[in-house]
Amino acid sequence: MLPEVDMIIRFVAAVVIGLVIGLARRHKPAGIRTFTLLCFGSAILTVISVGGPFDGYNAYDPTRVIAQIVAGIGFLGLGVIWKEGVDKPTGLTTAAAIWVTAGLGILVGLGMWLEAFIGTLLTIAILYSKAPLMAAHLEK
């Protein structure tokens, strides 16, 4: 089982990552609280699966829980995708951001700090990249 200090650090880090990504999506269908809870929940489930009370059981496979997180997040993402008319889906970026945030929560739960940090930076860069690119494109 993971030491309590490690679990607390992982949970706080997941909350901070979720907050940062949620701030980028605060005016969208899924906002700050959604992304924070999503990242935090993914970290909780990953910590339980990897370093929880099942640690040491030979028949236990922690990757099963992680796989179920990924599958379950697909349903959440589907809930934010709407269709406005024929061939005009909306909410795809929010759904993708939900999926990526769950992945970041899993990385934090696994203690993969560098990967989680770089993933967070790249996610924020991608989410904020639309405005400058669109403005440059519209000027032409």
C-alpha positions in Angstrom: 0.0 0.0 0.0 1.2 3.5 -0.8 2.2 5.7 2.2 -0.5 8.2 3.1 1.7 11.2 2.2 2.2 9.9 -1.3 -1.5 9.4 -1.7 -2.3 13.0 -0.5 0.4 14.5 -2.8 -1.1 12.6 -5.8 -4.6 13.7 -4.9 -3.7 17.3 -4.5 -1.7 17.2 -7.8 -4.7 15.8 -9.6 -7.0 18.5 -8.2 -4.5 21.2 -9.3 -4.2 19.7 -12.8 -8.0 19.4 -13.1 -8.4 23.1 -12.0 -5.9 24.3 -14.5 -7.6 22.5 -17.4 -11.0 23.5 -16.1 -10.1 27.1 -16.1 -9.3 26.8 -19.9 -12.8 25.3 -20.4 -14.8 27.4 -17.8 -17.2 28.8 -20.4 -18.0 25.5 -22.0 -20.5 22.7 -21.0 -18.0 21.0 -18.8 -16.1 23.5 -16.6 -13.8 23.9 -13.6 -15.6 21.5 -11.2 -16.1 18.9 -13.8 -12.5 18.7 -14.9 -11.3 18.9 -11.3 -13.5 16.0 -10.2 -12.6 14.0 -13.3 -8.9 14.3 -12.8 -9.2 13.7 -9.0 -11.5 10.7 -9.5 -9.2 9.1 -12.1 -6.3 9.5 -9.7 -8.2 8.0 -6.8 -9.2 4.9 -8.8 -5.6 4.5 -10.1 -4.1 4.8 -6.6 -6.6 2.2 -5.3 -5.8 -0.1 -8.2 -2.0 0.3 -8.0 -1.2 0.9 -4.4 -4.5 0.1 -2.5 -5.4 -2.7 -0.2 -5.1 -5.2 -3.0 -1.4 -4.7 -3.4 0.4 -8.1 -3.2 -2.4 -10.3 -4.4 -1.1 -12.5 -7.2 -4.4 -12.7 -9.1 -5.1 -9.0 -9.0 -4.4 -7.0 -12.2 -4.4 -3.2 -11.5 -4.5 -2.4 -15.2 -8.1 -3.6 -15.3 -9.3 -0.6 -13.3 -7.3 1.8 -15.5 -8.9 0.3 -18.6 -12.3 0.7 -17.0 -11.6 4.4 -16.3 -10.8 4.9 -20.0 -13.9 3.1 -21.1 -16.2 4.9 -18.6 -14.8 8.3 -19.6 -16.0 7.6 -23.1 -19.6 7.8 -21.9 -19.0 11.1 -20.1 -17.5 12.5 -23.3 -20.4 11.3 -25.4 -22.7 13.2 -23.0 -21.2 16.5 -24.1 -21.3 15.9 -27.8 -24.4 17.3 -29.4 -25.5 17.5 -33.0 -26.7 20.9 -34.3 -28.3 20.0 -37.6 -27.0 17.7 -40.2 -23.2 17.0 -40.1 -22.6 19.6 -37.4 -21.4 18.0 -34.1 -20.4 20.3 -31.3 -18.6 19.5 -28.0 -15.9 17.4 -29.6 -13.1 19.4 -28.0 -14.7 19.3 -24.6 -15.1 15.5 -25.0 -11.5 15.1 -26.0 -10.4 17.3 -23.1 -12.4 15.1 -20.7 -10.6 12.1 -22.1 -7.2 13.6 -21.8 -7.8 14.9 -18.3 -8.7 11.4 -17.2 -5.5 10.2 -18.7 -3.6 12.9 -16.8 -5.3 11.8 -13.6 -4.2 8.2 -14.3 -0.6 9.4 -14.8 -0.7 11.3 -11.5 -2.2 8.2 -9.7 0.7 6.2 -11.1 3.2 8.7 -9.9 4.4 9.5 -13.4 5.2 13.1 -12.6 7.2 14.2 -15.6 4.6 12.7 -18.0 1.7 14.3 -16.2 3.4 17.7 -16.1 4.3 17.7 -19.8 0.8 16.4 -20.7 -0.8 19.2 -18.7 1.4 21.8 -20.4 0.6 20.4 -23.9 -3.2 20.2 -23.0 -3.3 23.8 -21.9 -1.3 24.9 -25.0 -3.8 23.1 -27.2 -6.9 24.4 -25.5 -5.6 28.0 -25.6 -4.3 27.7 -29.2 -7.6 28.3 -30.9 -8.0 32.1 -30.4 -4.6 33.2 -31.8 -4.8 30.7 -34.8 -8.3 31.8 -35.7 -7.4 35.5 -35.4 -4.4 35.1 -37.7 -6.5 33.0 -40.2 -9.3 35.6 -40.2 -7.0 38.5 -41.0 -5.9 36.9 -44.3 
